[in-house]
Amino acid sequence: MKKLLSVSIPALLLSFYGFSQNTNFGKFLGSINPAKFIGSSVYKGYEKQVEIIEVTTNGQNQNTTVNFKFSPCSASADFLAHTQLGKNIVQGEIDVMEKNPNNPSFSRIKYKMYFEDARVLSCSDTRACNNLMATTVSLKPLRICWVYYNYDVNGKLLNSTSNGFDAKTGQSWTVTPPNF
């Protein structure tokens, strides 16, 4: 019985792990205080960043909005303060991680979104897709760029491609990933 239990528990954990969704992390640099927004993530390499439950973008008429939800943390108050004071977020980065198909124990970057000079359209507490409370934020950046990472069949990074838009100039905008 113990042997069966010791085999079935890891198998069950691995099956849940295999069905897990992409993991998303956000890093934001605000204009009210030069300190970064502090999240509750403990994921290695993304400590104290905002761990995002859900992220979507909507582009229309040369404007893009970024909408995301995360578990309430101290960053919730920072986004609310930016909303109330009408302050923009100077820089932001959202990393979307996926399971590495060659080594499911590790994740790799699927794509990143970089944006600058983002107005916080709204910030509210709502229920997320997991039926728990979440802070929901909607941003409208003046510049946004997506960087997609491409891998070969062995999982080696080949190159990255990027596409973006600058609403100030009406031109395309691509970035070298910022370091903040």
N, C-alpha and C positions, 0 to 999 in steps of 0.2 A: 504494500500500500504506500509506504514512504517513497519507494522508487517511482511509482506511478505519479505521485504528487510532485516529486522533485522534477520530473520531466514535463508534466502538464503546465505547471506555473510558468516556467520560462517560455514555453511554446505560446501560452496565452499572452504573455507580455510582448513577445515578438510580433504576434498577430496584430495587437493594438498598435504597436510601433509602426508596422508596415502600412497601416491605414491612416496614419496621421497626415494632416494637411501641411501645406507650406508654413514655415515660421517667418514672421515679419518683425523687423525691428526698425524703430525710428530714432534718429538723432537730430536734434533741433538746436539752433543757436538763435536766441531771442534778442530783441532790441530794448526791452525794459531793463534787463539785467544781462550783462555779457556772459553770465554763467549758463551752462547748458541746462536744458530741461532735464530733470532727473526722473527716470523711470524706475520700475521695480524688477527689471530683468536680471537674472543671475546666469544666463546662458553665456558660456565661455566666449570671450572676445566681444561680447555685447553687454557687459555688466553695466548696470544703472542706466541703460537706455530704455526707451518706451517699447515694451513688447506689445505689438499690435495684433489684435484678434482678427481684424478684417480691414482690407484696404481696397478702395476702388478709385478710378479716375474717370472723368467725364470731359470730353473735349468737344467744343462746339463754337463756331463763329470766332475762331482764333483766340479762344479762352479755354483754359483747363481748370477744373476743380479737382481737388484731391480730398477724398473723404476717408476717414479711418476711425476705428473703434479700438479702445484699449481699456484694460482694467483700471479703475480709478487709482491714482497715485499722486504724488506731489506735482507731476507735470500737468494734471488736470487743472489745478489752480493757476498755473502759468498760462495755459491756453485760455482759460476764462478771463484772466486779467488782460491778456492781449485783445480779446474780444471786446471787453468793456471799455478799454482805453483807446481802441482803434489803432493799436500798434501792429506793425508788420513783423513777421519772423524773417530775420535777415537771411539765414541759410537753413536748409533742411535736407535730410537724406533718409530715404526709406530703403532698407535692404530686404529683399524677398529671398528666403533660403528654401532649398529643396533637399530632399534626401538624395544622397549620392547613390545612383543605381549600382555602382560597382562596389560600394562599401556602405551599406545602409546604416552603419554605426555613426557615420559622419554626414554632415550637411555641406552643401556648397551653395555659392551665390547663384541664383537664377537670374535676377536682374536687380538693378538699383534705380531709384528715382532721386534726382537732385533737383532742388528748386531754390529760388532766391526771391526775396522781397514778396513774401506771401501774406496776404491779408487773411485774417481769421474771420470767416463769414459767420460761423456759429460754433458754439461749444455747449454741449448739454449732456446730462446723464440719462441714458436710455438702457433698454435691455438689448444685449448682444445676441448673436446667433446661438450661443451656448446657454441662453436664458438667465445669465447673470448680469448684474449691473455693469455698465461700461460707459466711459466717456466717449462721446461721439463728436468729432471735430471735422469741420469743412473748411478747407483753405482754397484761396485763389491766388496762385503764384504768378508773378509777372514773367518769370523765366522758369522753364521746366525742361528736364532732359532725362530720357530713359537710357540706361546702359545695359545691354543684354550680353550675357556671357555664353559663349559657345564652347562645347566640349566634344572631344572625339569619343569613339566607342569605348576606349579604355578609361575615360574620365579625365584625360589631360586637357587643360585649358588651351584652346586654340587661339581665340582672339575675342574681342568684344566689338559690338556694333552699337552705335548710339543714334538717337534721333530726339530732337527737341525743338522748342519754340520760344521766341522772345516776343512777348506781347507789346513791349515798349517800342520796338523797332519794326515789328511785323515780319521779322526774318527768322530763319532757322537758328537754333542755338544748340551747340554741343559743348560739352565740358571735359576738361581733364578732372578726374575726381578730386574734389576739395579735400583738404586734410584738416578737419576740425573735430 
